[in-house]
């Protein structure tokens, strides 16, 4: 009898999970994207473990220097094209082909500019590095245009709500990286330089696959390219500040610390950053699905949805953070080895920073969807204005702990700013920011609706 009940219960759970994965509403797509994000997190952890254990703190620091600039310049030169493509696809479905080809051409121009800028600027910025390191970074800049095209096609598939293709692109890059790192390790050829190649090369085949898909979907209508390009540039430049400043916040700490820390402490910091960013799966997974959904709603309705998601995910992330911080000593020693245990104090600060920054971005999606990206740009600018002087003020005196506080303080202020502007713009009181029973009822109803819609579609 007991085994029969267990079998029935197992079938019910399996049926519920299958229903969630078949549906296409906000909860369905968020859960699927989060599951993929968790898988990507484990892939990234595996690649980080291989490089950390094989290269040690100093080698990991050198590898960071090598791949940081191609990645940073890719994020820094998006011109907001991917956000503009997604936004206008939801607003003007009949213009999708023109919007796609305009975005493709503009992205190629931006990528070419990024490569040229990197080749000439990097030697000036990294004058203290060896010529071999600088030359390798210049060669690695060849991956930057493919990264930009990767971001653009991510937005294409999100705009079309083809989240299976969007998620496939996301997990293929770290999966190929893992295969390359394992192969290099097996033949004893894993160095800071070869591992850098393993992190960048996967963007080429994955991006080419996405471009081939886009070209099959749309036939070019060159007469509409000029008008659609103006649309992309107009919205893109407004959203570009978000990309630029957001990624300054993401990378500026490592850019500054290259000059303030030796490779060993820098390697400890990079491990702490990569492990703390595990919690980004909550905010990033939701933002990827939430923005397209909000863009189709009225402003007040979009704001309410954004607020509810903000409250639920912040609570969930804080609970996970508590568990992660308690497990940090065992986790870091098990995954990376004893050499990286000194990263634990800064890791705890970075975990809190990730949660606050992610929560701010979730709440800010209401501004993105209402055509007010400049509000988000200002919040990111606040972070940059504070983090740079705080790094130079705190790191020389307090080392890695100073770096952690230099990131945590701006994130706290950014979240406070977004909450204040959100209240004034959408007329919500402070009491409505406190999680209540109605929020859990909403989640429960969403889950029921997700299961019902999935069952009907099957």
C-alpha positions as CSV (number, residue, x, y, z in Angstrom):
1,X,0.0,0.0,0.0
2,X,2.8,2.4,0.9
3,X,4.6,1.7,-2.3
4,X,1.4,2.3,-4.3
5,X,1.0,5.7,-2.5
6,X,4.6,6.6,-3.2
7,X,4.2,5.7,-6.9
8,X,1.1,7.8,-7.2
9,X,2.8,10.8,-5.4
10,X,5.8,10.4,-7.7
11,X,3.6,10.4,-10.8
12,X,1.8,13.6,-9.5
13,X,5.1,15.4,-8.9
14,X,6.4,14.3,-12.3
15,X,3.2,15.4,-14.0
16,X,3.4,18.8,-12.3
17,X,7.0,19.3,-13.3
18,X,6.2,18.3,-16.9
19,X,3.3,20.7,-17.0
20,X,5.5,23.6,-15.8
21,X,8.1,22.8,-18.6
22,X,5.4,22.6,-21.3
23,X,3.7,25.9,-20.6
24,X,4.6,29.3,-21.9
25,X,3.4,31.8,-19.4
26,X,5.6,34.0,-17.1
27,X,6.1,31.3,-14.5
28,X,6.7,28.5,-17.0
29,X,9.3,30.4,-18.9
30,X,11.0,31.7,-15.7
31,X,11.2,28.2,-14.2
32,X,12.7,26.8,-17.4
33,X,15.1,29.6,-17.7
34,X,16.1,29.3,-14.1
35,X,16.7,25.5,-14.4
36,X,18.9,26.2,-17.5
37,X,20.7,28.9,-15.5
38,X,21.4,26.5,-12.6
39,X,22.8,24.1,-15.2
40,X,25.0,26.9,-16.6
41,X,26.0,27.8,-13.1
42,X,27.3,24.3,-12.5
43,X,29.1,24.3,-15.9
44,X,30.8,27.6,-14.9
45,X,31.7,26.2,-11.5
46,X,33.3,23.2,-13.2
47,X,35.3,25.4,-15.6
48,X,36.3,27.6,-12.6
49,X,37.4,24.6,-10.6
50,X,39.5,23.2,-13.4
51,X,41.3,26.5,-14.1
52,X,41.8,27.3,-10.3
53,X,43.2,23.9,-9.4
54,X,45.4,23.7,-12.5
55,X,46.7,27.3,-12.6
56,X,46.6,28.3,-8.9
57,X,45.8,31.8,-7.6
58,X,48.6,33.5,-9.7
59,X,47.8,31.7,-12.9
60,X,44.1,32.4,-12.4
61,X,44.9,36.0,-12.0
62,X,46.9,36.1,-15.3
63,X,44.0,34.4,-17.1
64,X,41.7,37.1,-15.8
65,X,43.9,39.8,-17.3
66,X,43.9,38.0,-20.6
67,X,40.1,37.5,-21.1
68,X,38.8,40.5,-19.2
69,X,39.3,43.1,-21.9
70,X,37.6,41.2,-24.8
71,X,34.6,40.5,-22.6
72,X,34.4,44.0,-21.1
73,X,34.7,45.7,-24.5
74,X,31.9,43.5,-25.9
75,X,29.6,44.6,-23.1
76,X,30.8,48.2,-23.3
77,X,30.0,48.6,-27.0
78,X,26.5,47.1,-27.3
79,X,25.1,50.6,-28.0
80,X,21.9,49.2,-26.5
81,X,21.1,47.5,-29.8
82,X,19.9,44.2,-28.2
83,X,17.6,45.9,-25.8
84,X,16.2,48.1,-28.6
85,X,15.6,45.1,-30.9
86,X,13.7,43.3,-28.2
87,X,11.6,46.3,-27.2
88,X,10.6,47.2,-30.8
89,X,9.9,43.6,-31.7
90,X,7.2,43.5,-29.0
91,X,5.8,46.9,-30.0
92,X,6.0,46.5,-33.9
93,X,5.8,42.9,-34.8
94,X,5.2,43.7,-38.5
95,X,8.6,45.3,-38.7
96,X,10.6,42.4,-37.3
97,X,12.6,41.7,-40.5
98,X,13.7,45.4,-40.9
99,X,14.5,45.5,-37.2
100,X,16.6,42.4,-37.4
101,X,18.8,43.4,-40.3
102,X,19.2,46.9,-38.9
103,X,20.4,45.5,-35.6
104,X,22.7,43.0,-37.5
105,X,24.4,45.8,-39.4
106,X,24.7,48.1,-36.4
107,X,26.2,45.3,-34.3
108,X,28.8,44.6,-37.0
109,X,29.8,48.2,-37.0
110,X,30.0,48.3,-33.2
111,X,32.0,45.1,-33.1
112,X,34.6,46.5,-35.6
113,X,34.9,49.6,-33.5
114,X,35.4,47.6,-30.4
115,X,38.3,45.5,-32.0
116,X,40.1,48.6,-33.3
117,X,39.7,50.4,-29.9
118,X,41.0,47.4,-28.0
119,X,44.0,46.9,-30.3
120,X,45.2,50.5,-29.9
121,X,44.0,51.2,-26.3
122,X,45.0,48.1,-24.4
123,X,48.8,48.6,-24.7
124,X,48.4,52.1,-23.2
125,X,46.2,50.9,-20.3
126,X,48.3,47.7,-19.5
127,X,51.7,49.3,-19.9
128,X,53.0,47.4,-16.9
129,X,52.2,44.0,-18.3
130,X,54.6,42.0,-20.4
131,X,54.5,42.3,-24.2
132,X,53.4,38.7,-24.5
133,X,50.3,39.3,-22.4
134,X,49.4,42.4,-24.3
135,X,49.8,40.7,-27.7
136,X,47.6,37.8,-26.6
137,X,44.9,40.2,-25.4
138,X,45.0,42.0,-28.8
139,X,44.5,38.7,-30.6
140,X,41.7,37.7,-28.2
141,X,39.9,40.9,-29.3
142,X,38.8,39.0,-32.4
143,X,36.1,37.3,-30.3
144,X,34.5,40.6,-29.3
145,X,32.3,41.0,-32.5
146,X,31.0,37.5,-32.0
147,X,30.0,38.2,-28.4
148,X,28.1,41.3,-29.6
149,X,26.2,39.3,-32.2
150,X,25.6,36.6,-29.5
151,X,23.9,39.2,-27.3
152,X,21.8,40.5,-30.2
153,X,20.5,37.1,-31.2
154,X,19.7,36.4,-27.5
155,X,17.4,39.3,-27.7
156,X,16.0,38.1,-31.0
157,X,14.9,34.8,-29.6
158,X,13.6,36.4,-26.4
159,X,11.5,38.8,-28.5
160,X,10.1,35.9,-30.5
161,X,9.6,34.1,-27.2
162,X,11.6,31.2,-28.5
163,X,13.2,30.6,-25.2
164,X,14.4,27.1,-26.1
165,X,16.8,28.6,-28.7
166,X,17.7,31.4,-26.3
167,X,18.6,28.9,-23.6
168,X,20.4,26.6,-26.0
169,X,22.7,29.5,-26.9
170,X,23.4,30.2,-23.3
171,X,24.4,26.7,-22.2
172,X,26.3,25.8,-25.3
173,X,29.1,28.4,-24.7
174,X,30.1,27.1,-21.2
175,X,29.6,23.5,-22.2
176,X,32.0,23.8,-25.1
177,X,34.4,25.7,-22.8
178,X,34.3,22.8,-20.3
179,X,35.0,20.3,-23.1
180,X,38.0,22.3,-24.3
181,X,39.4,22.8,-20.7
182,X,39.1,19.1,-20.0
183,X,40.8,18.2,-23.3
184,X,43.7,20.7,-22.6
185,X,44.1,19.4,-19.1
186,X,44.2,15.8,-20.3
187,X,47.1,16.5,-22.7
188,X,48.8,18.8,-20.1
189,X,48.5,21.9,-22.2
190,X,46.3,24.0,-19.8
191,X,48.0,27.4,-19.3
192,X,46.6,30.9,-18.7
193,X,46.8,31.5,-22.5
194,X,45.2,28.2,-23.7
195,X,42.5,28.5,-21.1
196,X,41.7,32.0,-22.3
197,X,41.2,30.6,-25.8
198,X,38.9,27.9,-24.3
199,X,36.7,30.7,-22.8
200,X,36.4,32.8,-26.0
201,X,36.4,30.4,-28.9
202,X,32.9,28.9,-28.2
203,X,31.2,32.1,-29.1
204,X,32.1,31.6,-32.8
205,X,30.2,28.4,-33.6
206,X,27.2,29.3,-31.3
207,X,26.8,32.8,-32.8
208,X,27.1,31.5,-36.4
209,X,24.3,29.0,-35.6
210,X,22.2,31.9,-34.4
211,X,22.9,34.1,-37.4
212,X,22.0,31.2,-39.7
213,X,18.7,30.9,-37.9
214,X,18.0,34.6,-38.1
215,X,18.7,34.7,-41.9
216,X,16.3,31.8,-42.4
217,X,13.6,33.6,-40.5
218,X,13.7,36.9,-42.3
219,X,14.2,38.1,-45.8
220,X,15.8,41.5,-46.0
221,X,13.6,44.5,-47.0
222,X,16.3,47.1,-47.6
223,X,13.8,50.0,-48.1
224,X,12.9,49.9,-44.4
225,X,16.4,49.6,-43.0
226,X,16.9,53.3,-42.6
227,X,13.7,53.9,-40.6
228,X,14.2,50.9,-38.4
229,X,17.8,51.8,-37.8
230,X,16.7,55.2,-36.4
231,X,14.3,53.3,-34.1
232,X,17.1,51.0,-32.9
233,X,19.5,53.8,-32.3
234,X,17.0,56.1,-30.6
235,X,15.9,53.5,-28.0
236,X,19.3,51.9,-28.0
237,X,21.2,55.0,-26.9
238,X,18.8,55.5,-24.1
239,X,19.3,51.9,-22.9
240,X,23.0,51.9,-23.7
241,X,23.8,53.7,-20.5
242,X,22.3,50.7,-18.7
243,X,24.5,48.3,-20.6
244,X,27.6,50.4,-20.3
245,X,27.3,51.4,-16.7
246,X,25.9,48.0,-15.6
247,X,28.9,46.2,-17.1
248,X,31.3,48.9,-15.8
249,X,29.9,47.8,-12.4
250,X,30.4,44.2,-13.4
251,X,34.0,44.6,-14.6
252,X,35.4,47.8,-13.1
253,X,36.4,46.2,-9.9
254,X,38.6,43.7,-11.7
255,X,40.0,46.4,-14.1
256,X,41.0,48.5,-11.1
257,X,42.3,45.6,-9.0
258,X,44.6,44.5,-11.8
259,X,46.6,47.6,-10.9
260,X,46.1,47.4,-7.1
261,X,46.6,43.7,-6.4
262,X,49.3,41.1,-7.2
263,X,48.2,38.1,-9.4
264,X,47.8,35.9,-6.3
265,X,45.3,38.1,-4.4
266,X,43.6,38.9,-7.7
267,X,43.1,35.2,-8.3
268,X,41.5,34.9,-4.8
269,X,39.1,37.8,-5.6
270,X,38.1,36.3,-9.0
271,X,37.2,33.0,-7.3
272,X,35.1,34.8,-4.7
273,X,33.4,36.8,-7.5
274,X,32.6,33.8,-9.6
275,X,31.2,31.8,-6.7
276,X,29.1,34.7,-5.4
277,X,27.6,35.2,-8.8
278,X,25.9,31.9,-8.5
279,X,23.0,33.8,-6.9
280,X,22.6,35.8,-10.1
281,X,20.5,32.9,-11.4
282,X,17.5,34.4,-9.5
283,X,17.6,37.9,-10.9
284,X,19.1,37.2,-14.3
285,X,16.7,34.4,-15.2
286,X,13.7,36.5,-14.2
287,X,14.9,39.6,-16.0
288,X,15.4,37.6,-19.2
289,X,11.8,36.6,-19.2
290,X,10.2,39.5,-17.3
291,X,11.2,42.3,-19.7
292,X,9.5,40.8,-22.8
293,X,6.4,40.1,-20.7
294,X,6.2,43.6,-19.2
295,X,6.7,45.3,-22.5
296,X,3.2,44.1,-23.6
297,X,1.4,45.5,-20.5
298,X,0.1,48.9,-19.5
299,X,2.5,50.8,-17.3
300,X,0.7,50.4,-13.9
301,X,0.1,46.7,-14.6
302,X,3.7,46.2,-15.5
303,X,4.9,48.0,-12.4
304,X,2.7,45.8,-10.1
305,X,4.0,42.6,-11.7
306,X,7.6,43.9,-11.4
307,X,7.1,44.7,-7.7
308,X,5.6,41.3,-6.9
309,X,8.4,39.5,-8.6
310,X,10.9,41.8,-6.9
311,X,9.6,40.9,-3.4
312,X,9.4,37.1,-4.0
313,X,12.8,36.7,-5.6
314,X,14.6,39.0,-3.0
315,X,13.3,36.8,-0.1
316,X,14.3,33.6,-2.0
317,X,17.8,35.0,-2.8
318,X,18.4,36.0,0.8
319,X,17.5,32.6,2.1
320,X,19.9,31.0,-0.4
321,X,22.6,33.5,0.5
322,X,22.4,32.5,4.2
323,X,22.9,28.9,3.3
324,X,25.7,29.7,0.9
325,X,27.6,31.8,3.4
326,X,27.4,29.1,6.1
327,X,28.7,26.5,3.7
328,X,31.4,28.7,2.2
329,X,34.4,27.3,4.1
330,X,33.6,23.7,3.2
331,X,32.5,24.6,-0.3
332,X,35.6,26.7,-1.3
333,X,38.0,24.1,0.1
334,X,36.2,21.2,-1.6
335,X,35.9,23.0,-5.0
336,X,39.0,25.1,-5.2
337,X,41.4,23.8,-2.6
338,X,43.0,25.2,0.6
339,X,44.9,27.9,-1.3
340,X,41.6,29.8,-1.9
341,X,40.3,29.8,1.7
342,X,41.4,33.4,2.2
343,X,38.7,34.5,-0.2
344,X,35.9,33.6,2.3
345,X,35.5,37.1,4.0
346,X,35.2,39.0,0.7
347,X,33.0,36.3,-0.7
348,X,30.4,37.0,2.1
349,X,30.3,40.7,1.2
350,X,30.0,39.9,-2.6
351,X,27.1,37.6,-2.0
352,X,25.1,40.4,-0.4
353,X,26.2,42.8,-3.2
354,X,24.9,40.4,-5.9
355,X,21.5,40.1,-4.2
356,X,21.0,43.9,-3.8
357,X,22.1,44.6,-7.4
358,X,19.9,41.9,-8.8
359,X,16.9,43.0,-6.9
360,X,17.4,46.6,-8.2
361,X,17.5,45.3,-11.8
362,X,14.3,43.3,-11.3
363,X,12.4,46.3,-10.0
364,X,13.9,48.5,-12.7
365,X,12.4,46.4,-15.5
366,X,9.1,48.4,-15.0
367,X,11.0,51.5,-16.2
368,X,12.5,49.6,-19.2
369,X,9.0,48.3,-20.2
370,X,7.4,51.8,-19.9
371,X,10.0,53.3,-22.3
372,X,12.0,55.1,-19.5
373,X,15.4,53.4,-19.6
374,X,17.1,56.6,-18.4
375,X,15.9,56.0,-14.9
376,X,17.9,52.7,-14.9
377,X,20.9,54.4,-16.5
378,X,21.0,56.9,-13.6
379,X,20.9,54.1,-11.0
380,X,23.9,52.4,-12.7
381,X,25.7,55.8,-12.9
382,X,25.3,56.2,-9.2
383,X,27.1,52.8,-8.7
384,X,30.0,53.8,-11.0
385,X,30.5,57.2,-9.4
386,X,30.8,55.6,-6.0
387,X,32.6,52.3,-6.8
388,X,35.7,53.9,-8.4
389,X,36.8,56.2,-5.6
390,X,35.8,53.6,-3.0
391,X,38.1,51.0,-4.6
392,X,41.0,53.4,-4.5
393,X,40.2,54.5,-1.0
394,X,39.5,51.1,0.6
395,X,41.6,48.5,-1.2
396,X,45.1,50.0,-0.3
397,X,44.2,50.0,3.4
398,X,41.9,47.0,3.7
399,X,42.8,44.7,0.8
400,X,40.2,42.2,-0.4
401,X,37.7,43.2,2.3
402,X,38.0,46.8,1.1
403,X,37.1,45.7,-2.4
404,X,34.0,43.9,-1.1
405,X,32.7,47.0,0.7
406,X,33.6,49.1,-2.3
407,X,31.0,47.1,-4.2
408,X,28.4,46.5,-1.5
409,X,28.0,50.2,-0.5
410,X,27.1,51.4,-4.1
411,X,24.7,48.5,-4.6
412,X,22.8,49.4,-1.4
413,X,22.5,53.0,-2.6
414,X,21.4,52.0,-6.1
415,X,18.6,49.8,-4.8
416,X,17.4,52.6,-2.5
417,X,17.3,55.0,-5.4
418,X,15.3,52.6,-7.6
419,X,12.8,52.0,-4.8
420,X,12.3,55.8,-4.2
421,X,11.8,56.6,-8.0
422,X,9.5,53.6,-8.4
423,X,7.3,54.8,-5.5
424,X,7.0,58.3,-7.1
425,X,6.6,57.2,-10.7
426,X,4.0,54.4,-10.1
427,X,2.4,55.7,-6.8
428,X,3.2,52.7,-4.6
429,X,3.6,53.2,-0.8
430,X,6.4,51.7,1.3
431,X,4.0,49.2,2.8
432,X,3.5,47.7,-0.6
433,X,7.2,46.8,-0.7
434,X,6.8,44.5,2.3
435,X,6.0,40.9,1.3
436,X,2.5,39.9,2.3
437,X,0.2,36.9,2.1
438,X,-1.3,38.2,-1.1
439,X,2.0,37.8,-2.8
440,X,2.2,34.1,-2.0
441,X,-1.4,33.7,-3.1
442,X,-0.4,35.3,-6.4
443,X,2.5,32.9,-6.8
444,X,0.2,30.0,-6.0
445,X,-2.4,31.1,-8.6
446,X,0.4,31.6,-11.1
447,X,1.5,28.0,-10.5
448,X,-2.0,26.7,-11.0
449,X,-2.4,28.7,-14.1
450,X,0.9,27.5,-15.4
451,X,-0.1,23.9,-14.9
452,X,-3.6,24.4,-16.4
453,X,-2.2,26.2,-19.6
454,X,0.4,23.5,-20.0
455,X,-2.1,20.7,-19.7
456,X,-4.4,22.3,-22.2
457,X,-1.6,22.9,-24.7
458,X,-0.6,19.2,-24.4
